[in-house]
């Protein structure tokens, strides 16, 4: 289905598979793994792919993220949501 939008939609891919329609693109499992940045980073590390420095896990709150940033980094930093962007930005 092209790129972006439906091509990166795990539910869409799964629905096509259930309907017996061949999805040309990543597998449902690939979409699940790479849709969550924390899981994707862990997978990359396990495959010996170099990744940028950062926290090893997602933070449950902004307050905890801010504390970690203050104690472990120098500014500037980039803070990114682990999920939910839908490929926009």
PyMOL commands that set and color helices and strands:
alter all, ss='L'
color gray80, all
select helices_A, chain A and resi 5-8+10-18+28-35+37-46+62-72
alter helices_A, ss='H'
color red, helices_A
deselect
rebuild
show_as cartoon
